[in-house]
Amino acid sequence: MEVHHLRTLRELRDRGSVTAVAQALHLSPSAVSQQLASLQRGVPIPLTEQRGRVLILTPAGERLADAGGEVLESLARAESSVTGYLLGRHEIVSVTAFHSAGLAWLPELIGRSLNDPDGPRVRCRDEDVSVNEFVELVGDHDVVIAHRPLTSNPWPTRRVHVTPVLQEPIDVAIHRDHPLADHQTVRLADLVKETWVAAQEGFALEPLSVQAMFAAAGTPIQITHRVNEFNMVAAIVAKTRAVGLLPRYTGLAPHFRGQVVLRPIEGLDIGRHIDILTRPEARARVSTRTVIERLIEIAEETRRGAEGARELHPRGGPHSQ
């Protein structure tokens, strides 16, 4: 078996079509088909099958694609050992993040890269995708900062390596002059008649659990505005006194902290996992691991800063009846 044939098979599994594989590998579709045919000639059972107009992997093809990923990881490790530690640290690492993590962490990551001439160089990009699309981004980026709700299924670890970063609570965002701002926590019953701004359907912070609780109580909430970008959510809350959900550590930009406060909702555990997704061969590079370590440090600093600000400026006493 040829390594580039195994790479082509793995790309077909991850990207879903011969055309997408051809674009990713800078080949013609016919060249991709030829590589798959060459690989098939060395295997006694079918690796792919036609389903409608789409070529998909058989169970045997899936197994071989997994094994191919292990081969590519081993080759990446071998190349890293040959090129040496110092050379590896200078390599470019492409990083992509969803908006709030990008705003909170990427400027600091870029700054540390610029201040470390002996370290990796980073190339950053933001991506606004639904939860089930984050895994697909590892084909185009070395480091993917992804998030998913606490109750969602784990990432498919047979396709990506997962590095946990933090678990972030989700709070209700309210105007500083709202009567609820004087409470340390907010009850569901206090929010029934509020106007809500929420994430778009299919995205991680669409408050489905909140809606379900209100609906079960016979008082469904009214979601008037659908906004994914947290700065816009904060701006709407600051201007109109609507309420919404924002992440505790990364969701509120500094210039809104004087106008918007975050409060936990009593009896409701809303949050998200923030993880770093990588392909095994990308993570085998010293430069990639260095960037991952820096991101974890920056995330922890952000978390401590947010928690420290809450302790210094709690605003409000016990929840009044």
Phi, psi and omega per residue, in radians:
M1 nan 2.430 3.099
E2 -1.615 2.445 -3.112
V3 -1.037 -0.732 -3.100
H4 -1.182 -0.439 3.046
H5 -1.223 -0.713 3.096
L6 -1.120 -0.683 3.096
R7 -1.079 -0.729 3.131
T8 -1.100 -0.724 3.122
L9 -1.121 -0.760 3.134
R10 -1.106 -0.700 3.118
E11 -1.127 -0.628 3.100
L12 -1.114 -0.724 3.102
R13 -1.081 -0.766 -3.042
D14 -1.358 -0.589 -3.020
R15 -1.740 -0.368 2.941
G16 1.566 -0.138 3.128
S17 -2.714 2.684 3.112
V18 -1.106 -0.664 -3.139
T19 -1.083 -0.773 3.137
A20 -1.139 -0.677 3.100
V21 -1.117 -0.752 3.138
A22 -1.047 -0.748 3.124
Q23 -1.144 -0.704 -3.099
A24 -1.209 -0.645 -3.084
L25 -1.677 0.037 3.134
H26 1.015 0.812 3.094
L27 -2.161 2.938 2.993
S28 -1.456 2.680 3.094
P29 -0.985 -0.618 3.133
S30 -1.162 -0.620 3.105
A31 -1.163 -0.667 3.079
V32 -1.101 -0.783 3.127
S33 -1.076 -0.680 3.124
Q34 -1.126 -0.710 3.118
Q35 -1.125 -0.731 3.114
L36 -1.134 -0.659 3.112
A37 -1.160 -0.687 3.112
S38 -1.109 -0.722 3.104
L39 -1.135 -0.711 -3.122
Q40 -1.090 -0.593 -3.102
R41 -1.106 -0.395 3.135
G42 -1.650 0.100 -3.085
V43 -2.202 2.316 -3.033
P44 -1.367 -0.164 3.126
I45 -2.181 2.704 -3.076
P46 -1.085 2.402 3.079
L47 -1.725 -0.427 -3.128
T48 -2.356 2.826 3.047
E49 -2.591 2.649 -3.139
Q50 -1.516 2.173 3.055
R51 -2.113 1.748 -2.998
G52 1.169 -2.164 3.119
R53 -1.726 0.097 -3.055
V54 -1.942 2.387 3.057
L55 -1.619 2.125 -3.113
I56 -2.130 2.889 3.122
L57 -1.494 2.461 2.969
T58 -1.359 2.979 3.051
P59 -0.957 -0.663 3.089
A60 -1.146 -0.678 3.090
G61 -1.118 -0.673 3.091
E62 -1.070 -0.760 3.132
R63 -1.094 -0.743 -3.123
L64 -1.207 -0.598 3.085
A65 -1.115 -0.701 3.067
D66 -1.067 -0.800 3.126
A67 -1.113 -0.652 3.101
G68 -1.070 -0.644 3.082
G69 -1.092 -0.663 3.098
E70 -1.164 -0.658 3.093
V71 -1.101 -0.798 -3.133
L72 -1.118 -0.651 3.088
E73 -1.100 -0.769 3.139
S74 -1.098 -0.707 3.114
L75 -1.128 -0.698 3.123
A76 -1.104 -0.687 3.106
R77 -1.142 -0.710 3.120
A78 -1.099 -0.751 3.128
E79 -1.113 -0.670 3.134
S80 -1.121 -0.703 -3.140
S81 -1.202 -0.527 3.141
V82 -1.309 -0.800 -3.096
T83 -1.239 -0.420 3.080
G84 1.643 2.735 -3.075
Y85 -1.101 -0.804 -3.075
L86 -1.140 -0.746 3.126
L87 -1.111 -0.703 -3.134
G88 -1.087 -0.602 -3.117
R89 -1.184 -0.332 -3.100
H90 -1.540 -0.086 -3.010
E91 -1.225 2.705 3.077
I92 -1.335 2.368 3.084
V93 -2.123 2.104 3.111
S94 -1.539 2.294 -3.064
V95 -2.205 2.332 3.012
T96 -2.233 2.578 -3.080
A97 -2.552 2.664 2.965
F98 -1.221 2.856 -2.864
H99 -0.998 -0.848 -3.018
S100 -1.201 -0.694 3.072
A101 -1.173 -0.647 3.101
G102 -1.072 -0.773 3.137
L103 -1.155 -0.688 -3.060
A104 -1.370 -0.559 -2.941
W105 -2.062 -0.595 -3.003
L106 -1.156 -0.685 3.093
P107 -0.999 -0.736 3.121
E108 -1.167 -0.695 3.106
L109 -1.072 -0.772 3.117
I110 -1.108 -0.736 3.128
G111 -1.070 -0.742 3.122
R112 -1.159 -0.588 3.091
S113 -1.147 -0.750 3.140
L114 -1.161 -0.535 -3.120
N115 -1.508 -0.001 -3.127
D116 -2.182 1.470 -3.093
P117 -1.103 -0.311 3.126
D118 -1.632 -0.049 -3.069
G119 -1.753 -3.053 -3.122
P120 -1.202 2.651 3.033
R121 -1.729 2.351 -3.079
V122 -1.901 2.551 3.022
R123 -2.173 1.992 -2.964
C124 -1.879 2.639 3.133
R125 -2.664 2.513 3.048
D126 -1.773 2.611 -3.141
E127 -2.403 2.205 3.086
D128 -1.823 1.584 -3.077
V129 -2.202 2.837 3.045
S130 -1.310 2.898 -3.014
V131 -1.006 -0.751 -3.050
N132 -1.305 -0.001 3.126
E133 -1.752 -0.167 -3.093
F134 -1.087 -0.698 -3.098
V135 -1.053 -0.588 -3.118
E136 -1.175 -0.387 -3.079
L137 -1.258 -0.326 -3.094
V138 -1.176 -0.302 3.081
G139 -1.246 -0.348 -3.074
D140 -2.031 -0.131 -3.099
H141 -2.394 2.564 3.103
D142 -1.240 -0.682 -3.082
V143 -2.242 2.179 3.108
V144 -2.075 2.018 3.058
I145 -1.541 2.014 -2.992
A146 -2.194 2.788 3.071
H147 -2.416 2.684 3.097
R148 -2.641 2.656 3.138
P149 -1.092 2.724 -3.128
L150 -1.021 -0.578 -3.062
T151 -1.603 0.078 -3.086
S152 -1.450 2.914 3.089
N153 -1.194 2.565 3.106
P154 -1.092 2.847 3.060
W155 -1.154 2.600 3.137
P156 -1.288 1.656 -3.008
T157 -1.199 -0.230 3.061
R158 -1.295 -0.276 3.127
R159 -1.818 -0.511 -3.083
V160 -2.408 2.720 2.974
H161 -1.593 2.332 -3.064
V162 -1.944 2.159 3.030
T163 -1.963 1.897 3.119
P164 -1.107 2.416 3.115
V165 -1.874 -1.045 3.064
L166 -2.849 2.869 3.000
Q167 -1.877 2.090 -2.993
E168 -1.928 2.138 3.072
P169 -1.188 2.677 3.061
I170 -1.964 2.206 -3.110
D171 -1.982 2.888 3.013
V172 -1.494 2.350 3.133
A173 -1.735 2.222 -3.119
I174 -2.380 2.721 3.121
H175 -1.139 2.569 -3.082
R176 -1.069 -0.453 -3.124
D177 -1.668 0.039 3.082
H178 -1.173 2.466 3.128
P179 -0.944 -0.549 -3.122
L180 -1.270 -0.244 -3.139
A181 -1.142 -0.355 3.124
D182 -1.452 -0.037 3.123
H183 -1.764 2.541 3.099
Q184 -1.318 -0.487 3.054
T185 -2.353 2.834 -3.116
V186 -2.156 2.442 3.103
R187 -1.623 2.688 3.077
L188 -0.996 -0.712 -3.100
A189 -1.070 -0.467 -3.134
D190 -1.279 -0.284 -2.985
L191 -1.866 0.061 -3.015
V192 -1.052 -0.758 -3.025
K193 -1.657 0.108 -3.118
E194 -1.344 2.695 3.005
T195 -1.530 2.207 -3.024
W196 -1.817 2.507 2.899
V197 -2.016 2.235 -3.018
A198 -2.409 2.877 3.111
A199 -1.179 2.793 3.113
Q200 -1.210 2.719 -3.114
E201 -0.993 2.349 3.105
G202 1.629 -0.171 -3.138
F203 -1.704 2.848 -2.871
A204 -1.101 -0.511 -3.045
L205 -1.838 0.330 2.978
E206 -1.161 2.111 -2.951
P207 -1.398 1.106 -3.097
L208 -1.110 -0.677 -3.119
S209 -1.145 -0.644 3.096
V210 -1.137 -0.807 3.127
Q211 -1.031 -0.742 -3.109
A212 -1.101 -0.699 3.135
M213 -1.148 -0.758 3.110
F214 -1.144 -0.715 -3.137
A215 -1.111 -0.695 3.123
A216 -1.119 -0.527 3.125
A217 -1.468 -0.036 3.130
G218 1.440 0.184 -3.139
T219 -2.304 1.282 -3.099
P220 -1.108 2.533 3.124
I221 -1.401 2.771 -3.138
Q222 -1.828 1.920 3.060
I223 -1.624 1.897 -3.051
T224 -1.617 -0.653 -3.039
H225 -2.127 2.408 3.112
R226 -1.986 1.909 -3.052
V227 -2.421 2.290 3.086
N228 -1.622 -0.522 -3.017
E229 -1.419 2.102 -2.990
F230 -1.169 -0.569 3.077
N231 -1.086 -0.634 3.101
M232 -1.214 -0.684 3.064
V233 -1.020 -0.844 -3.133
A234 -1.086 -0.689 3.137
A235 -1.135 -0.691 3.120
I236 -1.161 -0.757 3.112
V237 -1.084 -0.747 -3.119
A238 -1.146 -0.589 -3.044
K239 -1.596 -0.671 -2.964
T240 -1.948 -0.194 -3.102
R241 1.165 0.395 2.889
A242 -1.179 2.998 3.071
V243 -2.129 2.728 3.131
G244 -2.746 -3.085 3.111
L245 -1.917 2.329 3.098
L246 -2.386 2.522 3.051
P247 -1.157 2.514 -3.015
R248 -1.220 -0.616 -3.014
Y249 -1.733 -0.563 -3.006
T250 -2.099 -0.032 -2.957
G251 -1.601 -0.253 -3.025
L252 -2.100 1.931 3.129
A253 -1.168 2.645 -3.052
P254 -0.955 -0.648 -3.046
H255 -1.289 -0.094 3.061
F256 -1.788 -0.092 -3.030
R257 -1.198 -0.349 3.075
G258 -1.454 -0.206 -3.084
Q259 -1.967 -0.448 -3.031
V260 -2.167 2.385 3.069
V261 -2.075 2.675 3.133
L262 -1.945 2.339 3.141
R263 -2.357 2.373 3.049
P264 -1.155 2.621 3.060
I265 -1.667 2.172 -3.088
E266 -1.073 2.356 3.045
G267 1.282 0.163 -3.098
L268 -2.274 2.029 -3.099
D269 -1.684 1.578 3.123
I270 -1.888 2.355 3.116
G271 -3.011 -3.053 3.129
R272 -2.565 2.632 2.962
H273 -1.546 2.335 2.986
I274 -1.967 2.143 -3.063
D275 -2.303 2.819 3.004
I276 -1.868 2.194 3.124
L277 -1.864 2.340 3.104
T278 -2.494 2.728 2.891
R279 -1.349 2.584 -3.106
P280 -0.979 -0.702 -3.085
E281 -1.233 -0.493 3.075
A282 -1.259 -0.712 -3.125
R283 -1.209 -0.379 3.120
A284 -1.195 -0.326 -3.140
R285 -1.336 2.413 3.123
V286 -1.036 -0.716 -3.098
S287 -1.096 -0.697 3.129
T288 -1.150 -0.775 3.137
R289 -1.107 -0.617 3.100
T290 -1.098 -0.768 3.125
V291 -1.118 -0.719 3.116
I292 -1.064 -0.777 3.127
E293 -1.066 -0.707 3.126
R294 -1.153 -0.700 3.138
L295 -1.111 -0.699 3.114
I296 -1.120 -0.714 3.097
E297 -1.098 -0.782 -3.124
I298 -1.127 -0.730 3.125
A299 -1.076 -0.732 3.132
E300 -1.153 -0.688 3.086
E301 -1.096 -0.704 3.107
T302 -1.109 -0.748 3.140
R303 -1.086 -0.828 -3.134
R304 -1.101 -0.677 3.126
G305 -1.114 -0.721 3.137
A306 -1.182 -0.754 3.128
E307 -1.161 -0.656 3.102
G308 -1.115 -0.683 3.121
A309 -1.142 -0.619 3.125
R310 -1.172 -0.660 -3.131
E311 -1.232 -0.636 -3.126
L312 -1.301 -0.589 -3.074
H313 -2.254 1.174 -3.072
P314 -1.206 -0.539 -3.126
R315 0.804 1.724 3.049
G316 2.102 2.705 3.121
G317 -1.894 -2.777 3.128
P318 -1.054 2.712 -3.119
H319 -1.196 2.149 3.139
S320 -1.466 2.658 -3.128
Q321 -1.481 nan nan
